[in-house]
């Protein structure tokens, strides 16, 4: 999992949240052409955010929040220069670990996966449900995992 060369923190300070937003801006707004108004929302204020550092450089992020349906995993993003190293999986494993501490009775996780990265989520145990749909002009698939 984490090595001495990389670490994951929960982003809490304004500077850390700024780093989260910088990664999401690069990946979702610049690369994928999502509108900033769709990428950044009021839920950023209530979600728990995580940052993965490679050496001392923030390169990946993700957030989760508790909903009526369970734990929603969202905004998983890795900078292009750091892809292919398993960082998204590390962020998601950290989300599993942290959310299990905060919400020990909540074992249902779900997310809206971009269809192109469904294999990543499937490798972590998520299974698709329902039809694909368009979110931010990108085809998505709802996926879920029950950790019981």
C-alpha positions in Angstrom: 0.0 0.0 0.0 1.6 3.3 1.1 5.3 3.4 0.9 7.9 5.9 2.3 7.8 7.6 -1.1 4.0 8.3 -0.9 1.5 9.0 1.8 -2.2 9.7 2.0 -3.7 12.4 4.3 -7.2 13.6 5.0 -7.2 17.0 3.5 -8.6 19.5 6.1 -6.6 22.7 6.0 -7.4 25.4 3.4 -4.0 24.7 1.7 -4.8 21.0 1.5 -8.2 21.6 0.1 -6.7 23.9 -2.5 -4.4 21.1 -3.5 -7.4 18.7 -3.9 -9.1 21.3 -6.1 -6.0 21.8 -8.1 -5.8 18.1 -9.0 -9.5 18.0 -9.8 -9.2 21.1 -11.9 -6.4 19.6 -13.9 -8.1 16.2 -14.4 -11.8 17.0 -14.7 -11.9 20.6 -15.9 -8.8 20.9 -18.1 -8.4 17.3 -19.4 -12.0 16.1 -19.5 -13.6 19.5 -20.2 -16.1 19.4 -17.3 -17.6 22.7 -16.3 -16.2 24.0 -13.1 -19.8 24.5 -12.0 -20.4 20.8 -12.4 -17.1 19.7 -10.8 -17.2 21.9 -7.7 -20.3 21.7 -5.6 -21.7 22.5 -2.2 -21.0 18.8 -1.2 -17.3 19.7 -1.1 -18.0 21.4 2.2 -19.4 18.2 3.8 -17.4 15.5 2.1 -14.2 14.0 3.5 -11.3 14.6 1.1 -8.0 12.7 0.7 -4.7 13.6 -0.9 -2.0 11.2 -2.0 1.5 12.6 -2.2 4.2 11.2 -4.3 7.4 12.2 -2.5 6.0 15.6 -1.4 3.9 16.4 -4.4 0.1 16.0 -4.3 -0.8 13.8 -7.3 -4.1 12.0 -6.5 -7.3 12.8 -4.6 -10.8 11.4 -3.8 -13.6 12.2 -1.5 -16.5 10.3 0.2 -19.6 11.3 2.0 -22.4 9.4 3.8 -25.8 9.5 2.2 -29.1 7.7 2.8 -27.9 4.9 0.4 -24.5 4.4 2.0 -21.0 5.7 1.5 -20.6 7.5 -1.9 -17.1 7.5 -3.3 -16.5 10.5 -5.5 -14.1 12.6 -7.4 -11.3 10.1 -7.7 -8.6 11.8 -9.7 -4.9 11.2 -10.5 -2.7 13.6 -12.4 -1.7 12.3 -15.8 2.0 12.1 -14.8 1.2 9.8 -11.9 -1.2 7.4 -13.5 -0.7 3.6 -13.7 0.9 3.4 -10.2 -2.2 2.2 -8.3 -2.8 5.5 -6.6 -6.5 5.6 -7.2 -6.8 2.2 -5.6 -4.8 3.4 -2.6 -7.1 6.4 -2.2 -10.2 4.1 -2.4 -8.7 1.7 0.1 -8.1 4.6 2.5 -11.7 5.8 2.0 -12.8 2.3 2.9 -10.7 2.3 6.0 -11.6 5.8 7.2 -15.3 5.5 6.5 -15.4 2.2 8.3 -14.1 3.9 11.4 -16.5 6.8 11.2 -19.5 4.8 10.1 -18.9 1.2 11.4 -22.5 0.1 10.6 -22.4 1.3 7.0 -21.1 -1.4 4.7 -22.7 -0.2 1.4 -20.4 1.7 -1.0 -21.4 3.1 -4.3 -20.1 5.4 -7.0 -20.7 6.8 -10.5 -17.8 5.4 -12.6 -16.8 6.8 -15.9 -17.2 3.8 -18.2 -13.6 4.0 -19.2 -12.4 3.3 -15.6 -15.0 0.7 -14.7 -12.3 -2.0 -14.7 -10.5 -0.2 -11.8 -13.6 -0.2 -9.7 -14.4 -3.8 -10.6 -10.9 -4.8 -9.5 -11.8 -3.4 -6.1 -15.0 -5.4 -5.9 -17.6 -2.9 -7.2 -20.3 -4.3 -9.5 -22.4 -2.3 -12.0 -26.1 -1.8 -11.6 -28.7 0.0 -13.7 -28.2 1.6 -17.1 -25.3 3.8 -18.1 -26.0 7.6 -18.0 -24.4 10.8 -19.0 -22.9 13.0 -16.3 -20.9 16.1 -17.2 -21.0 15.0 -20.8 -19.3 11.7 -20.0 -20.8 8.2 -20.0 -21.0 6.8 -16.5 -22.2 3.5 -14.8 -23.4 3.3 -11.3 -21.5 0.6 -9.3 -21.8 -0.7 -5.7 -20.0 -2.9 -3.2 -21.2 -4.4 0.0 -18.3 -4.8 2.4 -20.1 -7.2 4.8 
